[in-house]
Each structure stands twice: as C-alpha cells, then as structure tokens.
Amino acid sequence: MFFSFILIISFPIEQVSGYGWGYKKNNENKLPDVGKYGEMIQPYDAYYADLSGEKYIYLTFDNGYEQGYTADILDVLKKEKVPATFFVTGHYVKTASDLIKRMVKEGHIIGNHSYTHPDFTIMSKMEMAYELIKLDKAVNEITGTKHALNYLRPPRGTFNERTLKWATELGYIHVFWSVAFRDWNLNEQKGWRYAYDEVMKQIHPGAIVLLHAVSSDNAKALSKMIKELKKQGYTFKSLDDLLMKDLLPHFILGLE
C-alpha cells in the first residue's frame, strides 16, 4: 500500500488593501464628508481640500492622454488669470510635449500622475519610486527644469497607508479632491451645462476640483464656471499657495 503525503508550508504574506478615494456628495456648498479617509491621510500631510474655510478654489486637471481640448482650457485659464495644476502621465509627456511646455510657461504647476498609470497599492516601494522618478525625469527633459514634481495624484485615486507613507518618504505630497464628477468617459459627454451644474452644485470654500482635460464638456463649461465663481466671491489659488499657507505658521514658530 502506498501513501502519498503533501507537505504544505505556509509563509506569511502581507495583505494590504487598496482604497479608492471618494466622498459623500452634498449640494449645500459645504466640505464633503470623506469618512475614514480624512483620518487616514492626515498623518501624511495629504490634501483633498483647503480646510481653512476661506473662499479659495484650486483647479486641477488629470491629463492621461490628449483629446484636443487642453489648448482651449489653457486659453481660458490665461484669459481669466487662473492658475491650475495638471497631473500628467508618461504617455502625455511623450505625445503632448508642446502643451507641457506651455503649461509651465504660463505659470501652471505640473503634477505627477505616474509614468504608466498603475495601481500603486500592488507595487513595491521601489516600483512606485521608479514610476514617479521616471515621470519627473521625462517632464524635466522637456521643460529644462531639474526638480521633482512635488504633488502626486495616484492613478485612479487608489491608495493605502503604505503608499501614503512611501510617497511622503520620497518627497511627494498626495493631492486628492473634494469636487469631481464622471467626466472622463468620452462616450458619456452630456453637454457643457451638465459639467457646469455638476461643479457648481458641489463647490464649497477650499475646494480642490478635479477635472479631466479629455472632456469636451469641461472645455466648453470652464469659462462659465470661473466667471460665475468669481461673481460669488471665490478666488482661484494654486496648490503652492495652499502649501505655503500651511507651512508659514510652522516657519514663523521656528523663528521664535
């Protein structure tokens, strides 16, 4: 009689869940409820809004690829004298270098959206660092600058405490958002009025607005959004303004 034995050896495997950034929308022009995510990102100095309550707005655009509308968006921003941050990928840098140069020339911030748009939560720290540093290098080669892109928007808004920690150690600041809508699907564009209404009903003091530059609706609605928000007493600021506003009290305390 023959017996066969199967030896099973178990090795501990670290399981780290990933989260997709989200919030509970409200139509009361108030800061949305982000639930546990707010507590998760706080130790890593990540942003999703300006929590000061001041009537500031921070425009951000995700640019994974070019659909022909970014030049129009830049025209509006220039005319209205509004700063913005453009989170770009490696594909965008390779295929839309002239637009990258224009963004920088006109005073906008380039943010890091990774080189290949992967899920950081299933990667090692080295793999994540490679994605970020490669994107930095690609942008620097085009713009002639020599510095890391300070602001990071993780692909698909996916994160966990490990990726937050790694980003901080690598010198990046996570930037999520407090105003957004389903604007990236080219097959579901619903007209400029829809885009306008979606932003206006969610807007609130300190909003970090996420828009996708591939949306024809956004390009057509942007000028109307900006003009109306200015009428309502909002001022458009850059992420650098937000960062400096938070750093200044610490700097002053250091001098005392």
N, C-alpha and C positions, 0 to 999 in steps of 0.2 A: 504494500500500500504506500502510495506516495503522497506526501503532504507538501503543499506549496505555501510559503509564507511571504507576505508582502509587508515590508518594513516601511512604515510611513514616518517620516521625520518632519516635524513642523518647525518652521522658522518664523519668528515674529516679523510681521510686515506692517510697516507704519501706514495706516489708512488716514488720509487727510481729506476731508470733504471739501468740495468747492461750493462757493455760493455765487449766485448771480445778483448783482446789485439791483435793488428795487425799492420801492416805497409806496405808501398808500396815498393815492392822489386825493387832493381836495380842491374844491372850486371857490375857496374862501380867501384866496391870495395870502395864504399862510404857509409857513415852512411845513413840508410834508412829513409824515411820520415814517421814519426809516427803521423803526423797531430795534432789534438787537444789533443791526449793522452799525448804528451810531456808536454803540459801546465798543464794538469790535475794532473800528478804525481809529478811535480817539487816541489810543496809546502810540499810534504810528504817525500822528500829525497829518492824517489824510483829510481831504476836503470833499464835501458834497454840496456845501453852501457856505456863505458868509453868515455866521450866526450872530452878528452884531445887531441885526435889526435895522440897519441903515438901508436906504433905498438905492442899493447898488445892484447891478446886474453884470454877470460875467458870461460872455458869449463864448462857446466852444463848439468846434466842428470836428467830426471824425471823418478823415479822408483816407479810405482804404484803396480807392481807385477813382479815376476821374471820369465824369459823365458829361462834362461840358458846361457846368454851371458855376464852377468856383470863380472864374473870372468875373461873372456878374455879381457874385457875392462880394468879392473884393472891391468892385466898383461902388457898391452900396456902402460898404464899411468906410471907404475912403471919403465918399461924399458926405457921410454923416459924422465923420471923425470918431469912429467907434473902434476900439481895439478888440482883438479876438485871439483865441488860441486854436491852432489847427493841429490835431493829433494825427500824425501820418504814419504809414507803413512803408516797408521797403519797396513794395510794388509801386506805391505812389511816388516815392522819391525817384525811382528809375524811369517812370513814364511821364511824370509831370514836373520835371526839374525847373522849368521856367516859372511855374506857379509857386514853387517853393521859394525861389529867389525873390519873386515879387512879394510874397508874404513877409519875408524878412526885411526887404527894402522899405515896405510900407509900415513897419513897426509892429507887426504881429508876432506872437510867440509860436514857435514850433514845439509841439509836444510829442512824446514818444508813445506810439501805439503798437510797438514791437516791429520786428522785421517781417515775420511771416504770419502774424496774427494767430498764434497758437493759444492753447489753454495752459496758462502758467501753473495751474494747480496740479497738473500731472507731470510736471517737469522738475528736474533737479535745479538747485541754485545755480550751478554752472551753466546749464542750458538756458535758464532765464536770463542770466547775465549776458550770455552771448547774444541773445535776441536784442537786448536793449543796447548793448555797446555797438553792435553791428549797425543798428539804425542810427545811432549817434554819429558814427563814422561816416555813413552814407550822406547824412544831411550836412555834416561839416565839410565834406569834399565838394559839395555843390555850392555852399554859401561862403566858404572860405573862413569859417569860424573854427575855433578849437576848444570847445567845451561840451560837457554832457548836457543833454536836454533835461532840464530839471523836473518837468512834470510828466507823469506817466498815467495813461488811461489804459487799464488792462483790456485786452481783446474780449469783446462780448460782456464786459463788466464783470468777468469772473475772477474771484479772489478767495483767499482764506488767510488765516492769521500767519501762516508760514510765508506766503508770497508778500504779504504786507511787511513782514519783518525783513525779508530779503531785500525788497525794494528800498527800504529805509537804510539798510546796511550798504547798499550800492549807491546811495546818494540821490534817490528819486522820491518824489512826492506823489502819492496817489491822488488823482482828481476824479471823483465820481460826479454825480449831477443830482439836481433836485427838480428839474423840469425837462421832460422829454416826451416823445410820443412815437408811434410806429411810423417812422418816416423813411426808413431805409429801403423798403420794398418797392422797386421800380414798377411793379405790376399793380400797386395799390395806391398810386398817387390820386388824390381826391380833390385837387384844386387848391389855389392859394388861400382861399377863405378857410378851408379846413385846417391848414397848417397854422394860419393866423389865430384862429379860435382856440386851437389846442394849446398854444403857448400862452395866450392871453388869459385863459381861464385858470391856468396853473401858476402864473407868475406870482412872485412874492418878493419882499425885500431880501436881498442877499442871494438871489437865485443864481445857481450855475446852470446854464441852459445848454443842453446837448442837442445839436442839430447835425444831420448828415448832409454833406455837400452834394451828394448824388441826387438829392431830391429837387425836382423842378418846382414843386410847390414851395419849398423853403426859399429858393432863389427869388421867386415872384413875391413872396409874402414878407421878406426880410425888411425892406424899406418901410413898409406899412407898420410892421411890428415896432421898429426902432422909433419912428416918429410918434406913434401913439404912446409908447412907454416914456418917451421924453416929456410928452404933454402931461403924463401922470406924475411927473416929478422924479423919475428914475434917472440915475447916472450910470453910464457904462464904464466899467473898470476892467483892467487886465488882471490876470492871475498874479502877476508880480506885485500889483497894488495890494492884493489880498494877503500875499505872503509877507510883505513889508509891514503891513498893518498889524499882523500878528507878532512879528519879530521885534518891532520897535519897543514895546514895553519891556521886553527882556533885555534889549540893548541898553535902555535907559537905566534899568536896575543894575546892570553890570558896571555902569559908570559911577554909581553912587557909593 
